[in-house]
Amino acid sequence: MEIFYYALLTPIIGGAMSLFFSEKRKLKVVSFFAFISMILCLMTAVNVFASGESLVAVPNIFNGMFGAIKFVVDPLSAFFISFISVMSFLGCVYANGYMKPYMEKGMNVSSHCLFLSMLISSMLGVVTIQNVMFFLITWEIMSLSSFFLVIFEDNKKEVLNAGIKYLIYMHVSVIFIILAFVLLTLKSGSYDFNSFKEILSQNAQFANLVFMLAFVGFGIKAGFVPFHNWLPEAHPAAPSHVSAVMSGVMIKTGIYGILRILSLIVIPTAGISYFVLIISVITALYGILYAITQRDLKRLLAYSSIENIGIIGIGMGVGMLGLAHHSMPVAVLGFGGCILHILNHSIFKELMFFAAGSVYNKTHTRNIEVLGGLLKSMPKTALLCLIGSIAICGLPPFNGFISEFLIYFGMLKGALTGNLGMLVLMILSLAGLALVGTMAILCFTKLYSITFLGMARSEHAEHVKEDVVSSMIFPMICLAVMTLLIGIFPQFVFELVTKPVSLFTGAIETPAIVGLLQTISFTAFGLLAFILALAILRKLANKKAASHCTWGCGYDKGNNHIQYTASSYASPFLSMLTPLFKKVFDIKKPKELFPKDAHFCLHIEDVEEAYIIKPFIKDIEKFFTVFERIQNGNIQQYILYGLIFLILALIALVFLG
């Protein structure tokens, strides 16, 4: 366990040491220490997975009224620290190339490096600390450090607004988490997580109340609908490597919190399981629907993260229903798909954010509408983004297919349990997940085709050159290889996933599932061999053919005005779902026979943001304007306020004493 202590402290040491190096070397120092931390974390995780036993340590420090700080690395924690450390390291490496333009402009990255290191250490702490007070402190450090990372470009108003919104949501989140832990602490008389297990397993109504509070608190961090509004604002505002770490890793700590509470409940009630499944299906549909409407590259990916959190939640809901109805195969498939998709999403979403960052670095825009033709000028980024897009759509032979397949299989098994309510819900959920997959293909064919194919639509995409920065390309290649390896060797990955799954289902045997995954593995190899054979045949038969001009329907040659735009590509589908959006138009109509300019722009607003959040904020602003007269800058009046308060306090003491 001492190895993990070093793993936990190493990133912070790296962040502190980076302050003493030049601006050009700071991120290299942080990356080096993140690498050491990753190795130590993986050593700890391998030890837990190999032995099957949890590592527990209670340091002889901070042993006060709140009890001792307690670190526990069980299979669930080992799984989380593995991918947190790997993805964080790759994010640090990518930052070396991505931040160069900022440093060339004279921007200081000292605090950025320090907060990035704090974020990594705090995430590792959150998934291993099992003392309420120290968990909450570490959780708050994680939220604050990520807030400062989001507002790196604090000279931009929209970045500050996004950061403040994120901070508000995180503090609403922690209120619900505190309420859940207060109830547990009062009931058990202890701050240790283990003391909650007996209470939660014996009192179903109390367990449901605690779970609902925890689900809201942790669900805000994860991005479940309707607690998602911070996510599409914060991710585009942050630097791309921060967006990647936040979306790929940090929001999963919210999922960890829900899973940890669930592991203490042991057997959830059917009612709470239905709730999780229904809210997750809604989240997945809502996220991908709004992803399709986006023109901002990173905002689209942020909504896609909401969709994938919904898919993770669907797996969790299926697993919970399996436990509630005592169907272990359903529980294993549900939780297996859930936990594997946590890993898969962290890989392909980090890859996609890295690709978006590379595009932004060269074109200086995130607007898909003004891009195009980048396949020729940025071939490596285009290829890696294509791999990420296929994986995120859940298509074989990449990793997204495997976890979604397990969830589909779990729902089919659940429909056959003989319970009518479960049958109906599983059929509806299966249809919902299938619709999500269809919309994901529409979304990411739009993203890829409008960004990389065709011709440049503006000067942003013209004359772009892909300067191969190894620190940016290397992490993307690693992630692309991971998506493929998991896709073609799913049986080995699933056997690792069964370790944390056993925390919810007990000792399990999965020969049938592993056998099925082996069949998928052979099929994936066959598909790859077929694609490779086609590529070789095309290469051998690649002879220069005589080209002739054909009738071009009146057009001499293609131009950027006759291509699909991102909006027109998705319009036929979105036009069927008009009531689900709030459309904001920006139109300048031509008024002359030969107008100098005219434009039309359509912006889709999140309905929850437009009809609930914004009116609520306006009401709060109106309320506080009532008190504007109090703050008038008059020192004498401020002293009078203090005097009035003291008089009222004395009167209260006299009457209440």
Backbone hydrogen bonds, N-H to C=O, Kabsch-Sander energy under -0.5 kcal/mol:
donor,donor_aa,acceptor,acceptor_aa,energy
5,Y,1,M,-1.5
6,Y,2,E,-1.8
7,A,3,I,-2.0
8,L,4,F,-2.6
9,L,5,Y,-2.0
10,T,6,Y,-2.4
13,I,9,L,-2.4
14,G,10,T,-2.6
15,G,11,P,-2.6
16,A,12,I,-2.5
17,M,13,I,-2.7
18,S,14,G,-1.9
19,L,15,G,-0.5
19,L,16,A,-0.9
20,F,17,M,-1.8
21,F,18,S,-1.6
25,R,22,S,-1.2
26,K,22,S,-1.2
27,L,23,E,-0.5
29,V,25,R,-2.2
30,V,26,K,-2.2
31,S,27,L,-2.4
32,F,28,K,-2.2
33,F,29,V,-2.2
34,A,30,V,-2.2
35,F,31,S,-2.1
36,I,32,F,-1.9
37,S,33,F,-2.4
38,M,34,A,-2.3
39,I,35,F,-2.3
40,L,36,I,-2.3
41,C,37,S,-2.6
42,L,38,M,-2.6
43,M,39,I,-2.1
44,T,40,L,-2.0
45,A,41,C,-2.7
46,V,42,L,-2.7
47,N,43,M,-1.8
48,V,44,T,-1.9
49,F,45,A,-2.9
50,A,46,V,-2.6
51,S,47,N,-2.2
52,G,48,V,-2.5
55,L,73,V,-2.1
56,V,54,S,-0.5
57,A,71,F,-2.6
61,I,59,P,-1.0
64,G,62,F,-1.5
64,G,67,G,-1.0
67,G,64,G,-1.8
69,I,61,I,-0.8
71,F,57,A,-2.8
72,V,128,T,-2.9
73,V,55,L,-3.1
74,D,72,V,-0.7
78,A,74,D,-3.0
79,F,75,P,-2.1
80,F,76,L,-1.9
81,I,77,S,-2.9
82,S,78,A,-1.5
83,F,79,F,-1.6
84,I,80,F,-2.4
85,S,81,I,-1.9
86,V,82,S,-1.9
87,M,83,F,-2.4
88,S,84,I,-2.1
89,F,85,S,-2.0
90,L,86,V,-2.2
91,G,87,M,-2.0
92,C,88,S,-2.2
93,V,89,F,-2.3
94,Y,90,L,-2.4
95,A,91,G,-1.8
96,N,92,C,-0.9
96,N,93,V,-1.0
97,G,93,V,-0.6
97,G,94,Y,-0.9
98,Y,94,Y,-2.3
99,M,95,A,-2.5
100,K,97,G,-0.9
103,M,99,M,-2.3
104,E,100,K,-2.4
105,K,101,P,-1.0
106,G,103,M,-1.4
107,M,102,Y,-2.1
113,C,109,V,-2.5
114,L,110,S,-2.0
115,F,111,S,-2.8
116,L,112,H,-2.2
117,S,113,C,-2.0
118,M,114,L,-2.2
119,L,115,F,-2.3
120,I,116,L,-1.8
121,S,117,S,-2.2
122,S,118,M,-2.7
123,M,119,L,-2.2
124,L,120,I,-1.9
125,G,121,S,-2.1
126,V,122,S,-2.7
127,V,123,M,-1.5
128,T,125,G,-1.5
129,I,125,G,-2.7
130,Q,70,K,-2.7
132,V,191,Y,-2.7
135,F,131,N,-2.6
136,L,132,V,-2.4
137,I,133,M,-2.0
138,T,134,F,-2.2
139,W,135,F,-2.6
140,E,136,L,-2.2
141,I,137,I,-2.1
142,M,138,T,-2.2
143,S,139,W,-2.0
144,L,140,E,-2.7
145,S,141,I,-2.6
146,S,142,M,-1.9
147,F,143,S,-1.8
148,F,144,L,-2.0
149,L,145,S,-1.4
150,V,146,S,-2.2
151,I,147,F,-1.8
152,F,149,L,-1.2
154,D,151,I,-0.6
154,D,152,F,-1.4
156,K,153,E,-1.8
160,L,156,K,-1.9
161,N,157,K,-2.5
162,A,158,E,-2.0
163,G,159,V,-2.5
164,I,160,L,-2.6
165,K,161,N,-2.3
166,Y,162,A,-2.3
167,L,163,G,-2.5
168,I,164,I,-2.4
169,Y,165,K,-2.3
170,M,166,Y,-2.3
171,H,167,L,-1.7
172,V,168,I,-2.0
173,S,169,Y,-2.5
174,V,170,M,-2.0
175,I,171,H,-1.2
176,F,172,V,-1.5
177,I,173,S,-1.9
178,I,174,V,-2.6
179,L,175,I,-2.3
180,A,176,F,-2.1
181,F,177,I,-2.3
182,V,178,I,-2.9
183,L,179,L,-2.1
184,L,180,A,-1.8
185,T,181,F,-2.8
186,L,182,V,-2.7
187,K,183,L,-1.9
188,S,184,L,-2.2
189,G,185,T,-3.0
193,F,130,Q,-1.9
195,S,192,D,-1.0
196,F,193,F,-1.8
197,K,194,N,-1.0
198,E,194,N,-0.5
199,I,195,S,-0.5
200,L,196,F,-2.5
201,S,197,K,-2.2
202,Q,198,E,-1.0
203,N,199,I,-1.3
204,A,202,Q,-0.5
207,A,203,N,-2.4
208,N,204,A,-2.3
209,L,205,Q,-2.0
210,V,206,F,-2.5
211,F,207,A,-2.7
212,M,208,N,-2.4
213,L,209,L,-2.1
214,A,210,V,-2.7
215,F,211,F,-3.0
216,V,212,M,-2.1
217,G,213,L,-2.4
218,F,214,A,-3.2
219,G,215,F,-2.0
220,I,216,V,-1.7
221,K,217,G,-1.0
222,A,218,F,-2.1
223,G,219,G,-2.5
224,F,219,G,-2.1
227,F,224,F,-2.5
231,L,228,H,-1.9
233,E,230,W,-0.7
234,A,230,W,-2.6
235,H,231,L,-1.9
237,A,233,E,-1.1
238,A,234,A,-1.8
242,V,239,P,-0.7
243,S,239,P,-2.6
244,A,240,S,-2.4
245,V,241,H,-2.0
246,M,242,V,-3.0
247,S,243,S,-2.9
248,G,244,A,-2.8
249,V,245,V,-1.9
250,M,245,V,-2.5
251,I,246,M,-2.5
252,K,249,V,-1.2
253,T,250,M,-1.9
254,G,251,I,-0.9
255,I,251,I,-0.8
256,Y,252,K,-2.6
257,G,253,T,-2.3
258,I,254,G,-1.8
259,L,255,I,-2.7
260,R,256,Y,-2.9
261,I,257,G,-2.1
262,L,258,I,-2.4
263,S,259,L,-2.2
264,L,260,R,-1.1
265,I,261,I,-1.4
266,V,262,L,-1.4
267,I,265,I,-2.0
273,S,269,T,-1.5
274,Y,270,A,-2.6
275,F,271,G,-2.0
276,V,272,I,-1.9
277,L,273,S,-2.1
278,I,274,Y,-2.7
279,I,275,F,-2.6
280,S,276,V,-1.7
281,V,277,L,-2.1
282,I,278,I,-2.2
283,T,279,I,-2.1
284,A,280,S,-2.5
285,L,281,V,-2.4
286,Y,282,I,-2.9
287,G,283,T,-2.7
288,I,284,A,-2.1
289,L,285,L,-2.1
290,Y,286,Y,-2.1
291,A,287,G,-1.5
292,I,288,I,-1.8
293,T,289,L,-0.8
294,Q,290,Y,-0.6
294,Q,291,A,-1.0
297,L,295,R,-0.5
297,L,366,R,-3.2
300,L,296,D,-2.5
301,L,297,L,-1.6
302,A,298,K,-1.9
303,Y,299,R,-2.2
304,S,300,L,-1.9
305,S,301,L,-1.5
306,I,302,A,-1.4
307,E,303,Y,-2.0
308,N,304,S,-2.3
309,I,305,S,-2.3
310,G,306,I,-1.9
311,I,307,E,-1.8
312,I,308,N,-2.5
313,G,309,I,-2.4
314,I,310,G,-2.2
315,G,311,I,-2.1
316,M,312,I,-2.2
317,G,313,G,-3.0
318,V,314,I,-2.6
319,G,315,G,-2.4
320,M,316,M,-2.6
321,L,317,G,-2.3
322,G,318,V,-2.0
323,L,319,G,-1.9
324,A,320,M,-2.9
325,H,321,L,-2.2
326,H,323,L,-1.3
327,S,322,G,-3.5
328,M,326,H,-0.7
331,A,327,S,-2.1
332,V,328,M,-3.0
333,L,329,P,-2.3
334,G,330,V,-2.7
335,F,331,A,-2.7
336,G,332,V,-2.3
337,G,333,L,-2.6
338,C,334,G,-2.3
339,I,335,F,-2.8
340,L,336,G,-2.3
341,H,337,G,-2.1
342,I,338,C,-1.4
343,L,339,I,-1.4
344,N,340,L,-2.8
345,H,341,H,-2.9
346,S,342,I,-1.5
347,I,343,L,-1.6
348,F,344,N,-2.5
349,K,345,H,-2.3
350,E,346,S,-1.0
351,L,347,I,-2.0
352,M,348,F,-2.0
353,F,349,K,-2.4
354,F,350,E,-2.2
355,A,351,L,-2.2
356,A,352,M,-2.4
357,G,353,F,-2.3
358,S,354,F,-2.1
359,V,355,A,-2.1
360,Y,356,A,-2.5
361,N,357,G,-2.4
362,K,358,S,-1.3
363,T,359,V,-2.7
364,H,360,Y,-2.4
368,I,295,R,-3.2
368,I,366,R,-0.7
370,V,367,N,-1.1
371,L,368,I,-1.8
372,G,451,T,-1.3
373,G,453,L,-2.0
374,L,451,T,-1.0
375,L,452,F,-2.5
376,K,373,G,-0.7
377,S,373,G,-0.7
378,M,374,L,-3.1
382,A,378,M,-2.4
383,L,379,P,-2.4
384,L,380,K,-2.3
385,C,381,T,-2.5
386,L,382,A,-2.0
387,I,383,L,-2.0
388,G,384,L,-2.2
389,S,385,C,-2.5
390,I,386,L,-2.4
391,A,387,I,-2.4
392,I,388,G,-2.5
393,C,389,S,-1.2
394,G,391,A,-1.5
395,L,390,I,-1.9
398,F,395,L,-1.5
399,N,483,T,-0.9
401,F,398,F,-1.1
402,I,398,F,-0.6
402,I,399,N,-0.7
403,S,399,N,-1.3
404,E,400,G,-1.6
405,F,401,F,-2.2
406,L,402,I,-2.1
407,I,403,S,-1.8
408,Y,404,E,-2.7
409,F,405,F,-2.9
410,G,406,L,-2.3
411,M,407,I,-2.2
412,L,408,Y,-2.3
413,K,409,F,-2.4
414,G,410,G,-2.4
415,A,411,M,-2.0
416,L,412,L,-0.6
416,L,413,K,-1.0
417,T,414,G,-1.4
420,L,418,G,-0.6
423,L,419,N,-2.4
424,V,420,L,-2.5
425,L,421,G,-2.2
426,M,422,M,-2.6
427,I,423,L,-2.0
428,L,424,V,-2.3
429,S,425,L,-2.7
430,L,426,M,-2.6
431,A,427,I,-2.3
432,G,428,L,-2.4
433,L,429,S,-2.7
434,A,430,L,-2.2
435,L,431,A,-2.2
436,V,432,G,-2.2
437,G,433,L,-2.1
438,T,434,A,-2.0
439,M,435,L,-2.6
440,A,436,V,-2.2
441,I,437,G,-1.7
442,L,438,T,-1.8
443,C,439,M,-2.7
444,F,440,A,-2.6
445,T,441,I,-2.0
446,K,442,L,-1.7
447,L,443,C,-2.2
448,Y,444,F,-2.2
449,S,445,T,-2.5
450,I,446,K,-2.2
451,T,447,L,-1.4
452,F,448,Y,-2.9
453,L,448,Y,-0.7
453,L,449,S,-1.4
457,R,371,L,-1.0
461,A,370,V,-0.5
461,A,458,S,-1.0
464,V,461,A,-0.6
466,E,377,S,-1.1
467,D,465,K,-1.4
468,V,466,E,-0.7
469,V,467,D,-1.0
470,S,468,V,-0.8
472,M,469,V,-1.8
473,I,469,V,-2.5
474,F,470,S,-2.6
476,M,472,M,-0.9
477,I,473,I,-2.5
478,C,474,F,-2.4
479,L,475,P,-2.2
480,A,476,M,-2.4
481,V,477,I,-2.5
482,M,478,C,-2.0
483,T,479,L,-2.2
484,L,480,A,-1.6
485,L,481,V,-2.8
486,I,482,M,-2.5
487,G,483,T,-1.3
488,I,484,L,-2.0
489,F,485,L,-1.8
492,F,489,F,-0.6
493,V,489,F,-1.3
494,F,490,P,-2.6
495,E,491,Q,-1.5
496,L,492,F,-1.1
497,V,493,V,-2.0
498,T,494,F,-1.9
499,K,496,L,-1.2
501,V,497,V,-1.9
502,S,498,T,-2.0
503,L,500,P,-1.2
504,F,501,V,-1.9
505,T,501,V,-1.7
506,G,502,S,-2.0
514,V,510,T,-2.5
515,G,511,P,-2.4
516,L,512,A,-2.0
517,L,513,I,-2.4
518,Q,514,V,-1.9
519,T,515,G,-1.7
520,I,516,L,-1.9
521,S,517,L,-2.2
522,F,518,Q,-2.3
523,T,519,T,-2.2
524,A,520,I,-2.6
525,F,521,S,-2.2
526,G,522,F,-2.1
527,L,523,T,-2.5
528,L,524,A,-2.5
529,A,525,F,-2.5
530,F,526,G,-2.2
531,I,527,L,-2.3
532,L,528,L,-2.6
533,A,529,A,-2.4
534,L,530,F,-2.2
535,A,531,I,-2.1
536,I,532,L,-2.3
537,L,533,A,-2.6
538,R,534,L,-2.4
539,K,535,A,-2.0
540,L,536,I,-2.5
541,A,537,L,-2.1
542,N,539,K,-0.9
543,K,541,A,-2.0
545,A,543,K,-0.5
555,Y,552,G,-1.9
562,I,559,N,-1.5
569,Y,565,T,-2.2
570,A,566,A,-1.5
571,S,567,S,-1.3
573,F,570,A,-0.5
574,L,570,A,-2.5
575,S,571,S,-2.6
576,M,573,F,-1.2
577,L,574,L,-1.8
578,T,575,S,-0.7
580,L,577,L,-1.8
581,F,578,T,-1.9
582,K,605,E,-1.2
583,K,581,F,-0.6
584,V,603,H,-3.0
585,F,583,K,-0.5
586,D,601,C,-2.8
588,K,599,H,-3.0
599,H,588,K,-1.4
601,C,586,D,-2.0
603,H,584,V,-2.9
605,E,582,K,-3.0
605,E,603,H,-0.6
610,A,606,D,-2.9
611,Y,607,V,-2.7
612,I,608,E,-1.8
613,I,608,E,-2.2
614,K,609,E,-2.6
616,F,612,I,-1.8
617,I,613,I,-2.4
618,K,614,K,-2.4
619,D,615,P,-2.1
620,I,616,F,-1.9
621,E,617,I,-2.5
622,K,618,K,-2.3
623,F,619,D,-2.1
624,F,620,I,-2.2
625,T,621,E,-1.4
626,V,622,K,-0.6
626,V,623,F,-0.9
627,F,624,F,-1.1
628,E,625,T,-1.3
630,I,627,F,-0.8
631,Q,627,F,-0.8
631,Q,628,E,-0.5
632,N,630,I,-1.3
635,I,633,G,-0.7
638,Y,634,N,-1.7
639,I,635,I,-2.3
640,L,636,Q,-1.9
641,Y,637,Q,-1.9
642,G,638,Y,-1.7
643,L,639,I,-2.2
644,I,640,L,-2.7
645,F,641,Y,-2.2
646,L,642,G,-2.2
647,I,643,L,-2.3
648,L,644,I,-2.4
649,A,645,F,-2.3
650,L,646,L,-2.3
651,I,647,I,-2.4
652,A,648,L,-2.3
653,L,649,A,-2.0
654,V,650,L,-2.1
655,F,651,I,-2.3
656,L,652,A,-2.5
657,G,653,L,-1.8
